[in-house]
Amino acid sequence: MGRPMSMTLSEKIIAQACGRSNVNSGDIVTCKVDLAMMHDSSGPRMAGKMLDELGVPVWDIDKLVVITDHYINDENPDHKKIQEHARAWCKSHKVKYFIREQGICHTVLPEYGHLKPGMFCVGGDSHSTTGGAFGAFMIGIGSSDLVGVLATGEIWVRVPETVCMKLKGTLQPGIAAKDIMLKLCSKYGMMGFNYQAIEYRGPVVEKMSVEERMTLTNMAAELGAKTGIVAPDDITQAYLSHVGITAIDAKRWQSDDEADFTKTITLNCSSLVPYVAAPSSPENSLSISEFSQITLNQAYVGACTGAKLDDLRMVAVVLKGKKVSKNIDFFVAPATLNIRKEAEKEGILKVLVEAGAKVLPSGCGGCIGLGAARLGENVVGISTTNRNFVGRAGHKSSALYLASPYTVAASAITGKITDPRHFF
């Protein structure tokens, strides 16, 4: 017999999912889905409604996770109807994993032990790519594709090319994964990796926490990628063990040494500076030195990208013993209730509140223009979120800048966009 063909990690997962010994980029295959995730916005009221119209059941109730995170934490009558519909739909379909109002789906999903290396997963949200931080191949799909998965448990895909994104060097104090992603958005644009899988590798990734890796894979969507992925290692195993998953085969789920990456890009992170994205696109990113004169009205630490526990730790490092500007409304919305509890336990929230933060409920909130952190008319804000399109986070006349947790914290102190390295 001939030698097995070398494959990238993404190709290995797709090959397993479609029942083939190997696949090549460009192949069109039908994959069996290991897990489907949907939230209250695109889930029961959209994909669920279409499934009911087809008159068929969910293909495998053990492989569906429904998480409410968008239209929560307020008294809006329309939002309450959406929640009532989600509850009723999940009850009628006997959904086993219905997770209500525990935080943002992309962070809740791994917290509850639903992801592990080698899985082929789909999610009804573009930032479902976050799941790649756990060595899973996870893609975001629309409601029409999602209803197909709910009915059949399968989806067709074109095997994407894999780009090797090698991050070398060492991140300097005050620099985070968010700066890496904004740098890449600046250089390659929002369609720079159209339908490609980005595999993040190199010494910087190897030292990163799982939560920082989640920032990399989450914002693969901002580069136009099909997904982002990180091969599992001891750091992955430690996180998964903490949430009750112990039986993983990390050695199996690695790209082969001779795998055919479509290209390799190397970024020297030792010389990386803080980056900021100007309104109204992540690709409008430049070195922070270009924004020193921008005065702010609001600072927001939130979202699946920027309110994980490590993100809150970064904010606390900058804010400890300091006060935010009296001209700033400073909001913090921990990504999940579990993260909020851990931040309280570590004393992080105490530091933030003493500095002047207003702590908001966990959920999508300000990222999608809901709740207290919604940007008002002509308000200029800075945020740890992943998108700043016109009107996404509030009034169409508002202006939103994107930055790392370090930079948002430093800017909250001064009232203008500020290089966080001044505080180290």
C-alpha positions as CSV (number, residue, x, y, z in Angstrom):
1,M,0.0,0.0,0.0
2,G,1.1,3.6,-0.7
3,R,2.0,6.0,2.0
4,P,-1.0,7.9,3.4
5,M,-1.4,11.4,2.0
6,S,-0.2,14.2,4.3
7,M,-3.0,16.5,5.4
8,T,-3.5,19.7,7.4
9,L,-5.5,19.6,10.6
10,S,-8.6,21.0,8.9
11,E,-8.4,18.4,6.1
12,K,-8.0,15.6,8.7
13,I,-11.2,16.7,10.5
14,I,-13.1,17.1,7.2
15,A,-11.9,13.7,6.0
16,Q,-13.2,12.0,9.2
17,A,-16.5,13.9,8.9
18,C,-17.1,12.8,5.3
19,G,-15.9,9.2,5.8
20,R,-12.9,9.4,3.5
21,S,-9.3,8.5,4.2
22,N,-8.1,11.8,2.7
23,V,-9.3,15.0,1.1
24,N,-7.7,17.7,-0.9
25,S,-8.5,21.4,-1.0
26,G,-11.2,22.1,-3.5
27,D,-12.9,18.7,-3.0
28,I,-16.7,19.1,-2.4
29,V,-17.8,16.6,0.2
30,T,-20.8,16.0,2.5
31,C,-19.9,15.9,6.1
32,K,-21.7,14.5,9.2
33,V,-22.0,17.2,11.8
34,D,-20.8,16.4,15.3
35,L,-22.4,19.4,16.9
36,A,-24.7,22.2,15.9
37,M,-25.1,25.4,18.0
38,M,-27.6,28.1,17.6
39,H,-28.7,31.1,19.6
40,D,-31.9,33.0,20.2
41,S,-31.5,35.3,17.2
42,S,-30.9,32.8,14.4
43,G,-32.1,29.7,16.1
44,P,-35.7,28.7,17.2
45,R,-37.4,31.7,15.6
46,M,-35.7,31.3,12.2
47,A,-34.0,27.9,11.6
48,G,-36.4,26.2,14.1
49,K,-39.4,27.8,12.4
50,M,-38.3,26.4,9.0
51,L,-37.7,23.0,10.5
52,D,-41.2,22.9,11.8
53,E,-42.6,24.0,8.4
54,L,-40.8,20.9,7.0
55,G,-42.5,18.8,9.6
56,V,-39.3,16.8,10.5
57,P,-37.6,16.4,13.9
58,V,-34.1,17.4,14.9
59,W,-31.8,14.7,13.5
60,D,-30.0,14.0,16.8
61,I,-31.1,15.9,19.9
62,D,-27.8,15.0,21.7
63,K,-25.8,17.0,19.1
64,L,-27.8,20.3,19.3
65,V,-27.0,23.1,21.7
66,V,-29.2,26.2,22.0
67,I,-27.9,29.2,23.9
68,T,-29.8,32.4,24.5
69,D,-27.5,35.4,24.5
70,H,-28.7,38.1,22.1
71,Y,-32.1,39.4,23.2
72,I,-31.7,39.0,27.0
73,N,-31.3,41.1,30.1
74,D,-34.0,43.7,29.4
75,E,-37.7,44.3,29.6
76,N,-38.3,44.9,25.9
77,P,-41.6,43.2,25.0
78,D,-40.3,42.0,21.6
79,H,-37.2,40.5,23.2
80,K,-39.3,38.7,25.8
81,K,-41.4,37.2,23.0
82,I,-38.2,35.9,21.4
83,Q,-37.1,34.3,24.7
84,E,-40.6,32.8,25.2
85,H,-40.5,31.4,21.7
86,A,-37.0,29.9,22.3
87,R,-38.2,28.2,25.5
88,A,-41.3,26.9,23.9
89,W,-39.5,25.5,20.9
90,C,-36.8,23.8,23.0
91,K,-39.4,22.3,25.2
92,S,-41.5,21.0,22.3
93,H,-38.4,19.5,20.7
94,K,-37.1,18.1,24.0
95,V,-33.8,20.0,23.5
96,K,-31.4,18.4,26.0
97,Y,-28.8,21.2,25.9
98,F,-30.8,24.4,26.2
99,I,-28.6,27.0,28.0
100,R,-30.5,30.1,29.0
101,E,-28.9,33.5,29.7
102,Q,-25.5,32.2,30.9
103,G,-23.5,34.5,28.6
104,I,-22.3,34.7,25.0
105,C,-22.7,31.4,23.0
106,H,-19.1,31.2,21.7
107,T,-17.7,31.4,25.3
108,V,-20.5,29.4,26.9
109,L,-20.2,26.5,24.5
110,P,-16.7,25.4,25.5
111,E,-17.3,26.3,29.2
112,Y,-20.1,23.6,29.2
113,G,-17.8,21.0,27.7
114,H,-19.3,20.8,24.2
115,L,-16.1,21.1,22.2
116,K,-13.0,19.0,21.8
117,P,-10.3,18.3,19.1
118,G,-11.3,16.6,15.9
119,M,-15.0,17.6,16.0
120,F,-16.8,19.0,12.9
121,C,-19.1,21.7,14.1
122,V,-21.4,24.3,12.8
123,G,-22.9,27.4,14.5
124,G,-25.7,29.8,13.5
125,D,-23.4,32.8,13.9
126,S,-20.4,34.0,11.9
127,H,-18.1,34.0,15.0
128,S,-18.6,30.3,15.5
129,T,-15.1,30.1,14.2
130,T,-14.1,30.6,17.9
131,G,-14.4,26.9,18.4
132,G,-11.3,26.3,16.4
133,A,-9.3,27.3,19.5
134,F,-10.0,23.8,20.8
135,G,-8.8,21.9,17.7
136,A,-12.3,21.6,16.3
137,F,-13.3,22.6,12.8
138,M,-16.2,25.0,13.4
139,I,-17.8,27.2,10.8
140,G,-20.6,29.8,10.9
141,I,-23.6,29.2,8.7
142,G,-26.9,31.0,7.9
143,S,-30.3,29.9,8.9
144,S,-31.2,28.1,5.7
145,D,-28.0,26.0,5.9
146,L,-28.7,25.5,9.6
147,V,-32.2,24.1,9.0
148,G,-30.6,21.6,6.6
149,V,-28.3,20.4,9.4
150,L,-31.1,20.2,11.9
151,A,-33.1,18.0,9.5
152,T,-30.3,15.8,8.2
153,G,-27.2,16.1,10.4
154,E,-25.2,16.8,7.3
155,I,-23.8,19.7,5.3
156,W,-21.8,19.9,2.1
157,V,-18.5,21.9,2.1
158,R,-15.7,22.7,-0.3
159,V,-12.5,21.7,1.4
160,P,-10.8,25.0,2.1
161,E,-7.1,25.7,1.4
162,T,-5.2,26.0,4.7
163,V,-3.0,29.0,5.4
164,C,-0.2,28.5,8.0
165,M,-0.1,31.7,10.1
166,K,3.1,31.5,12.0
167,L,3.4,33.9,14.9
168,K,7.0,34.1,16.1
169,G,8.8,36.1,18.7
170,T,7.3,37.3,22.0
171,L,4.4,39.6,22.8
172,Q,5.7,42.6,24.7
173,P,3.8,43.9,27.8
174,G,0.6,45.7,26.8
175,I,0.3,43.7,23.6
176,A,-2.4,41.0,23.1
177,A,-4.0,38.6,20.6
178,K,-6.4,41.4,19.6
179,D,-3.5,43.5,18.4
180,I,-2.3,40.6,16.2
181,M,-5.7,40.3,14.6
182,L,-6.1,44.0,14.0
183,K,-2.7,44.1,12.4
184,L,-3.7,41.2,10.1
185,C,-7.0,43.0,9.3
186,S,-5.0,46.1,8.4
187,K,-2.6,44.2,6.2
188,Y,-4.9,41.8,4.4
189,G,-8.4,43.3,4.7
190,M,-11.7,41.7,5.5
191,M,-11.6,39.3,2.6
192,G,-7.9,38.6,2.7
193,F,-8.4,34.9,3.4
194,N,-11.7,34.3,1.6
195,Y,-12.9,30.7,2.3
196,Q,-9.5,29.6,3.6
197,A,-8.8,28.0,6.9
198,I,-6.2,29.8,9.0
199,E,-4.1,27.6,11.2
200,Y,-2.4,29.6,13.8
201,R,1.0,28.2,14.8
202,G,4.4,29.2,16.2
203,P,6.0,30.1,19.6
204,V,3.6,32.9,20.4
205,V,0.5,30.7,19.9
206,E,2.2,27.9,21.9
207,K,2.5,30.2,24.9
208,M,-1.0,31.7,24.7
209,S,-3.8,30.8,27.0
210,V,-6.9,29.1,25.4
211,E,-8.8,32.4,25.8
212,E,-6.2,34.3,23.8
213,R,-6.3,31.6,21.1
214,M,-10.1,32.1,21.1
215,T,-9.5,35.7,20.0
216,L,-7.4,34.5,17.1
217,T,-10.0,32.1,15.9
218,N,-12.9,34.3,16.6
219,M,-11.6,37.1,14.4
220,A,-10.7,34.8,11.6
221,A,-14.2,35.8,10.5
222,E,-12.9,39.4,10.1
223,L,-10.4,38.2,7.6
224,G,-13.0,36.4,5.5
225,A,-11.7,33.0,6.5
226,K,-13.9,29.8,6.5
227,T,-12.5,29.2,10.0
228,G,-9.5,29.6,12.2
229,I,-7.9,26.7,14.1
230,V,-5.2,25.9,16.6
231,A,-3.8,22.4,17.0
232,P,-4.5,21.0,20.5
233,D,-1.7,20.8,23.1
234,D,-1.2,20.6,26.9
235,I,-2.8,24.0,27.3
236,T,-5.9,22.8,25.4
237,Q,-6.0,19.7,27.5
238,A,-5.7,21.6,30.8
239,Y,-8.7,23.8,29.8
240,L,-10.8,20.8,28.7
241,S,-10.0,18.8,31.8
242,H,-11.2,21.8,33.9
243,V,-14.6,21.5,32.1
244,G,-14.8,17.7,32.4
245,I,-13.3,16.5,29.1
246,T,-10.3,14.2,29.6
247,A,-10.3,11.7,26.7
248,I,-8.8,13.6,23.8
249,D,-6.2,12.5,21.3
250,A,-4.1,15.6,20.8
251,K,-1.4,13.8,18.9
252,R,-3.8,12.7,16.3
253,W,-5.2,16.1,15.6
254,Q,-2.1,17.8,14.2
255,S,-1.2,18.9,10.7
256,D,1.2,16.5,9.2
257,D,4.8,17.6,8.8
258,E,4.5,17.5,5.0
259,A,1.0,18.9,4.8
260,D,0.3,21.1,1.8
261,F,-0.4,24.6,3.2
262,T,-1.4,26.9,0.4
263,K,1.0,29.5,1.9
264,T,2.8,30.3,5.1
265,I,2.7,33.8,6.5
266,T,5.1,34.8,9.3
267,L,4.4,37.7,11.7
268,N,7.2,38.8,14.1
269,C,5.2,39.6,17.2
270,S,8.2,40.9,19.1
271,S,8.0,44.2,17.2
272,L,4.2,44.4,17.3
273,V,2.7,47.6,18.6
274,P,-0.9,48.2,19.8
275,Y,-3.3,48.5,16.9
276,V,-6.6,50.3,16.7
277,A,-9.4,50.0,14.1
278,A,-11.0,53.3,13.1
279,P,-14.7,53.5,12.1
280,S,-16.3,51.7,10.4
281,S,-14.4,48.5,9.7
282,P,-11.8,46.3,11.4
283,E,-9.6,46.6,8.3
284,N,-9.3,50.4,9.1
285,S,-6.6,49.4,11.6
286,L,-3.4,51.3,12.1
287,S,-0.7,51.7,14.8
288,I,-2.1,53.4,17.9
289,S,0.2,56.3,17.3
290,E,-2.2,57.4,14.5
291,F,-5.0,58.0,17.0
292,S,-3.5,59.9,19.9
293,Q,-5.8,62.9,19.4
294,I,-9.1,61.0,19.5
295,T,-11.3,62.1,22.4
296,L,-13.7,59.5,23.7
297,N,-17.1,59.5,25.4
298,Q,-17.4,55.8,26.1
299,A,-15.2,52.7,26.7
300,Y,-16.7,49.2,26.6
301,V,-15.1,45.8,27.6
302,G,-17.4,43.1,26.3
303,A,-18.3,40.5,23.7
304,C,-17.1,37.0,22.8
305,T,-13.8,38.6,21.6
306,G,-13.0,40.8,24.5
307,A,-14.6,39.9,27.8
308,K,-13.2,36.5,28.6
309,L,-11.4,36.1,31.9
310,D,-8.0,36.8,30.5
311,D,-9.4,40.0,28.9
312,L,-10.7,41.2,32.3
313,R,-7.3,40.4,33.8
314,M,-5.7,42.6,31.2
315,V,-8.0,45.5,32.1
316,A,-7.4,45.1,35.8
317,V,-3.6,45.2,35.3
318,V,-4.0,48.6,33.7
319,L,-6.7,50.0,36.0
320,K,-5.5,48.9,39.4
321,G,-5.2,51.9,41.7
322,K,-6.4,54.3,39.1
323,K,-9.6,56.0,38.1
324,V,-11.3,56.3,34.7
325,S,-11.8,59.8,33.3
326,K,-14.8,61.7,34.5
327,N,-15.7,62.3,30.9
328,I,-16.0,58.6,30.1
329,D,-18.8,56.1,30.5
330,F,-16.9,52.9,31.2
331,F,-18.9,49.6,30.9
332,V,-17.8,46.1,31.5
333,A,-19.9,43.1,30.5
334,P,-18.1,39.7,31.4
335,A,-18.7,37.3,28.5
336,T,-20.4,34.7,30.8
337,L,-21.7,34.3,34.3
338,N,-19.0,31.8,35.1
339,I,-16.4,34.4,34.0
340,R,-18.1,37.0,36.1
341,K,-18.0,34.7,39.2
342,E,-14.3,33.9,38.7
343,A,-13.5,37.6,38.2
344,E,-15.2,38.4,41.5
345,K,-13.3,35.6,43.1
346,E,-10.0,36.9,41.9
347,G,-10.8,40.5,42.9
348,I,-10.8,41.7,39.3
349,L,-14.3,43.2,39.4
350,K,-13.4,45.0,42.6
351,V,-10.5,46.7,40.8
352,L,-12.7,47.6,37.9
353,V,-15.6,49.0,40.0
354,E,-13.2,51.0,42.2
355,A,-11.8,52.5,39.0
356,G,-15.2,53.6,37.9
357,A,-16.5,50.7,35.8
358,K,-20.2,50.0,35.5
359,V,-20.6,46.2,35.4
360,L,-23.4,45.0,33.0
361,P,-25.1,41.6,32.6
362,S,-23.4,39.0,30.5
363,G,-24.6,38.8,26.9
364,C,-24.0,40.2,23.5
365,G,-25.3,43.6,24.7
366,G,-23.2,46.6,23.6
367,C,-21.6,44.7,20.7
368,I,-24.9,44.6,18.9
369,G,-26.2,47.9,20.1
370,L,-28.4,46.7,23.0
371,G,-28.5,47.6,26.7
372,A,-26.8,50.4,28.6
373,A,-23.6,50.3,26.5
374,R,-25.5,51.1,23.2
375,L,-23.7,54.0,21.6
376,G,-25.9,57.2,21.6
377,E,-26.1,59.9,18.9
378,N,-22.7,61.3,18.0
379,V,-21.0,59.3,20.8
380,V,-17.4,58.3,20.2
381,G,-16.5,55.0,21.8
382,I,-13.7,52.4,22.0
383,S,-14.4,48.7,22.5
384,T,-12.9,45.3,22.8
385,T,-15.5,43.9,20.4
386,N,-14.8,42.6,16.9
387,R,-16.8,44.8,14.5
388,N,-17.5,48.5,14.2
389,F,-19.7,48.7,11.2
390,V,-22.0,51.8,10.9
391,G,-24.9,51.5,13.4
392,R,-24.0,48.0,14.6
393,A,-23.3,49.2,18.2
394,G,-25.8,52.0,18.4
395,H,-26.8,55.2,16.6
396,K,-25.7,55.6,13.0
397,S,-24.0,58.9,13.9
398,S,-21.8,57.2,16.6
399,A,-18.2,56.3,15.9
400,L,-16.6,53.1,17.3
401,Y,-12.9,52.3,17.5
402,L,-11.8,48.7,18.2
403,A,-8.8,47.8,20.4
404,S,-7.4,45.3,22.8
405,P,-8.5,45.2,26.5
406,Y,-5.2,46.8,27.5
407,T,-5.8,49.7,25.1
408,V,-9.5,50.2,26.1
409,A,-8.5,50.3,29.8
410,A,-5.7,52.8,29.2
411,S,-8.0,55.0,27.1
412,A,-10.7,54.9,29.8
413,I,-8.2,56.4,32.2
414,T,-7.2,59.3,30.0
415,G,-10.4,59.9,28.1
416,K,-8.7,59.6,24.7
417,I,-7.1,56.8,22.7
418,T,-4.0,55.9,24.7
419,D,-1.1,53.5,24.3
420,P,-1.3,51.0,27.2
421,R,2.4,50.5,27.3
422,H,2.6,53.8,29.2
423,F,1.1,51.9,32.2
424,F,3.7,49.1,32.2
